[in-house]
Amino acid sequence: MRTHRRILGLLLLGYLFVTVAYGVVNPLFEAPDEYFHYFTVQYIADNGKLPIAQTPETAVYIEQEAAQPPLYYWLGSWLIRPIDTRQAKNDLWLNPRVQMGDASAATNINRVVHDRAAEAFPWTNYILAAHILRLFSTLFGLGTLLVLYATARKMWPDSPRLALFAVGLVAFLPQFNFLHSYVNNDVAIIFFASLALYLLVRVWDSAEIPPRASQIMLLGLVVGLAMLSKTTGLLLFVYAVGFLGVYGLFFKHSLAQITRMVSLFGAMTLVVAGWLLWRNGSLYGDITAANQFIAIAGGDKGFTFVEILQQSGGIWRSLIAVFGWFNVLPSLWVYRLWGSVVVLALLATIAQLVQKRPRLLAVLLAGWIAVVYAGMVVFMLRTPAAQGRLLLPAIVPLVLPLAVGLDRWLGWLGSKIVWGLGGLPLVTLYCLFGVIRPIYTPHTVTTIPPEATPLNVELVDNLVLKAANLWITPYFAGDNVPIELYWQATAALDQPYEIVVELFGRDNTPIGKLQTYHGGGLYPNIYWPKDQIIDSKIGVRLNADIVVPTQARVNVRVVGAGEGVDIGYVEIEPREWPRYAVTHPLATIGEGIELVSAEINTSSVTAGDTIEIALVWHVTQPPNRFLTTLLHLGFPDQQPIAQGDAAPLNGDYPTTFWQTGEVIEDRYTLTIPTDALAGEYPIRIGMYDEAIERVQLSAEGILSPDFTYTIGTITLAEK
């Protein structure tokens, strides 16, 4: 017994260490709705009353949290009341370009622009208040773990290993650590719902003996507190009534006993939380205040159940590890690892259920999962809410079957399973220090790496773009193009400049644009030390409708400060090249370019007309040099009547980018001079390099004397 308690103590200490670390490392308000939750607490601390949704005083800083049940915020207000938090609203600098919900974004991950010096330890003022509230959330998680342990011990008194497995799984679940490291009211409903389930298990344990009135009143108190924590508490109330009814019937209590028990429970719950239902009904015409959430989120979306099911993957991921404002994800292996643990544990549990029917109590606890999920689905039908944290009020019945399965694996594999699970703390620490911390950390360097292209362009006074780095790799429509910019302030800058990085494709058409503060939104120039080199890693999302292939020009400018500077080019390719059955090319140019198709839009013209020519090139070996297409109308031994020489794709996808296997569909025009003489003339194709030296050309294995190939003949008629 002492050994198990020591292990429990280590698990709880490990949870505290990891979760407090999350609260310290993750920047303030870089968690879903955290600043809304924080300002709700501050409002109550400052005004001594609850906020009202959709009023001027709750706009911007509180929003939908004004309609939330108030227990977490009210308790938190007492913790921060002695602290001077007046500067909080003035200091809150929201990032106007934040990419919320987009985990593929490489820039503007941060919801808030941070003054890192002000947020550094030792904390003061509202920053201290926010960290106190973060610790408050962490303590709720500690309480949940203790309740989880107690529930497992109550259900399996002879198997403390099960309880330890359950606590270990939850204590180092990255999402549990993250959720309990920031200011939010989910932590309260998770705790009180878990505590209510423990009390229900105790009621069930009393079996034929009717539970004492004090037990039922305590249950009513806890469920009432759950209702004061989050709307899920209403579901818990309904579930608890059903649980008590099934309990009474199963153990054959009289109808009068069941009625007294349920009535006492309901009365106690309403004493605690009934006032909130009345307030919501009076203020909002909805005892749940859900209509306020829907309205603030933009109205009822009318989603279908099929659309909800399609979001199951997102719910699963956010139950394991989704950080930031739903835009920071760990590596795929984290989900695979946790998925493997869950699947293996469930398989072992199912194997045990085949041999032994589950107790009715276990079925009832599983019913709470169904109730919570159903409540989430009903809410999701009206507004986007595919968030795994909404399932965590059912964390006890979610994790207990996994603990049973892991205990069975322990019987099969011995201590190996324990050592394997010992890696879970390392996984959540990786999520913190390998994912969250780097993504919110601005980068500075002492020297610019040699592979970067020097620029040294002063885009505005004292703001110098020192160098840039583009990667020589093909990109596709919809991709994020990574770009590294090196900046320097040669004097203090008192204005936070936004920069625009824009890509231009064929015919100088804009194909991707990013507007952001420096440092990918993390590090505005007003915070830079003089002469420090700022390494700004950003990503520009390409449009989905780009005409490809193309060479995209990359331009950087400061908003309101002119056209900026071109920093280079990147290559954009189709995801799949056109397919042509190349058996006998019309001509081969050099060692690796095949002309596989040539079409002329007409066979007869008059002076002044324009001929359109469509060519298809197939690359069998990269040319690795810049070539220009020769396009002549006329005979090889005479001056051409007309010329249409141009780089392939008019220079928008030069041959320096061409790689083996590519198929380039190309177009050219040839304008007939107004003084051209009538007659029949050949149209000849070839290529030449930057020294105007023609590249060897052969057709059907025979080298052309003038290194050209005749693609057709045009009749030039008299006008």
URGINOR-V131267 format. One record per residue. N is the residue number from 1. OMEGA is omega as a letter, one per 30 degrees, with the letter a starting at -180 (999 if undefined). Layout:
n=<N;N>
omega=<OMEGA;OMEGA>
This chain:
n=<1;2;3;4;5;6;7;8;9;10;11;12;13;14;15;16;17;18;19;20;21;22;23;24;25;26;27;28;29;30;31;32;33;34;35;36;37;38;39;40;41;42;43;44;45;46;47;48;49;50;51;52;53;54;55;56;57;58;59;60;61;62;63;64;65;66;67;68;69;70;71;72;73;74;75;76;77;78;79;80;81;82;83;84;85;86;87;88;89;90;91;92;93;94;95;96;97;98;99;100;101;102;103;104;105;106;107;108;109;110;111;112;113;114;115;116;117;118;119;120;121;122;123;124;125;126;127;128;129;130;131;132;133;134;135;136;137;138;139;140;141;142;143;144;145;146;147;148;149;150;151;152;153;154;155;156;157;158;159;160;161;162;163;164;165;166;167;168;169;170;171;172;173;174;175;176;177;178;179;180;181;182;183;184;185;186;187;188;189;190;191;192;193;194;195;196;197;198;199;200;201;202;203;204;205;206;207;208;209;210;211;212;213;214;215;216;217;218;219;220;221;222;223;224;225;226;227;228;229;230;231;232;233;234;235;236;237;238;239;240;241;242;243;244;245;246;247;248;249;250;251;252;253;254;255;256;257;258;259;260;261;262;263;264;265;266;267;268;269;270;271;272;273;274;275;276;277;278;279;280;281;282;283;284;285;286;287;288;289;290;291;292;293;294;295;296;297;298;299;300;301;302;303;304;305;306;307;308;309;310;311;312;313;314;315;316;317;318;319;320;321;322;323;324;325;326;327;328;329;330;331;332;333;334;335;336;337;338;339;340;341;342;343;344;345;346;347;348;349;350;351;352;353;354;355;356;357;358;359;360;361;362;363;364;365;366;367;368;369;370;371;372;373;374;375;376;377;378;379;380;381;382;383;384;385;386;387;388;389;390;391;392;393;394;395;396;397;398;399;400;401;402;403;404;405;406;407;408;409;410;411;412;413;414;415;416;417;418;419;420;421;422;423;424;425;426;427;428;429;430;431;432;433;434;435;436;437;438;439;440;441;442;443;444;445;446;447;448;449;450;451;452;453;454;455;456;457;458;459;460;461;462;463;464;465;466;467;468;469;470;471;472;473;474;475;476;477;478;479;480;481;482;483;484;485;486;487;488;489;490;491;492;493;494;495;496;497;498;499;500;501;502;503;504;505;506;507;508;509;510;511;512;513;514;515;516;517;518;519;520;521;522;523;524;525;526;527;528;529;530;531;532;533;534;535;536;537;538;539;540;541;542;543;544;545;546;547;548;549;550;551;552;553;554;555;556;557;558;559;560;561;562;563;564;565;566;567;568;569;570;571;572;573;574;575;576;577;578;579;580;581;582;583;584;585;586;587;588;589;590;591;592;593;594;595;596;597;598;599;600;601;602;603;604;605;606;607;608;609;610;611;612;613;614;615;616;617;618;619;620;621;622;623;624;625;626;627;628;629;630;631;632;633;634;635;636;637;638;639;640;641;642;643;644;645;646;647;648;649;650;651;652;653;654;655;656;657;658;659;660;661;662;663;664;665;666;667;668;669;670;671;672;673;674;675;676;677;678;679;680;681;682;683;684;685;686;687;688;689;690;691;692;693;694;695;696;697;698;699;700;701;702;703;704;705;706;707;708;709;710;711;712;713;714;715;716;717;718;719>
omega=<l;l;a;l;l;l;l;l;l;l;a;l;l;l;a;a;a;a;l;l;l;a;a;a;a;a;a;l;l;l;a;l;a;a;l;l;a;a;l;l;a;l;a;l;a;a;l;l;a;l;l;a;l;l;a;a;l;l;l;a;a;l;a;a;l;l;a;l;a;a;a;a;a;l;l;a;l;l;a;a;a;a;l;a;a;a;a;a;l;a;a;a;a;l;a;a;a;l;a;l;a;a;l;a;l;a;l;l;a;l;a;l;a;l;a;l;a;a;a;l;g;a;l;l;a;l;l;l;a;l;l;l;l;l;l;l;l;a;l;l;l;l;l;l;l;l;l;l;a;l;l;l;l;a;l;a;a;a;l;l;l;a;a;l;a;a;a;l;a;a;a;l;a;a;l;l;a;a;a;l;a;a;l;a;l;a;a;a;l;a;a;l;l;l;l;l;l;l;l;l;l;l;l;a;l;l;a;a;l;a;l;l;l;l;a;l;l;l;l;l;a;l;l;l;l;l;l;a;l;a;l;l;l;l;l;l;a;a;a;l;l;l;a;l;l;l;a;l;a;a;l;l;a;l;l;l;a;a;l;a;a;a;l;l;a;a;a;l;a;l;a;a;a;a;a;l;l;a;a;l;a;a;a;a;a;a;l;a;l;l;l;l;a;a;a;l;l;l;a;a;l;l;l;l;l;l;l;a;a;l;a;l;l;l;l;a;a;l;a;a;l;a;a;l;a;a;l;a;l;l;a;a;l;l;l;l;a;l;l;l;a;a;a;l;a;l;l;l;l;l;l;l;l;a;a;a;l;l;l;l;l;l;l;l;l;l;l;l;a;a;a;l;l;l;l;a;l;l;a;l;a;a;l;a;a;a;a;a;a;l;a;l;l;a;a;l;l;a;a;l;l;l;l;l;l;l;l;l;l;l;a;a;a;a;a;a;l;l;l;l;l;l;a;l;l;l;a;l;l;l;a;a;a;a;a;a;a;a;l;a;l;a;l;l;l;l;l;a;a;a;l;l;l;l;l;a;l;a;l;a;l;l;a;l;a;a;l;a;l;a;a;l;a;l;a;l;a;a;l;l;l;a;l;a;l;a;l;l;a;l;a;l;a;l;l;a;l;l;l;l;a;l;a;a;a;l;l;l;l;a;l;a;l;l;a;l;a;a;a;a;a;a;l;a;a;l;a;l;l;l;l;l;a;l;a;l;a;l;l;a;l;l;a;a;a;l;a;f;l;l;a;l;a;a;l;l;l;a;l;a;l;a;l;a;l;a;l;a;l;a;l;a;l;l;l;a;l;a;l;l;a;l;l;l;l;a;l;a;a;a;a;l;l;l;a;l;l;a;l;a;a;l;a;a;l;a;a;l;l;l;l;a;l;l;l;l;l;a;l;l;a;l;l;l;a;l;l;l;l;l;a;l;a;a;a;a;a;l;a;l;l;l;l;a;l;l;l;a;l;l;a;l;a;a;l;l;a;a;a;l;a;l;a;l;a;l;l;l;a;a;a;l;a;a;a;a;l;l;l;a;l;l;a;a;l;l;l;a;a;l;a;l;a;l;a;a;l;l;a;l;a;a;l;a;a;l;l;l;a;a;l;a;a;l;l;a;l;l;999>
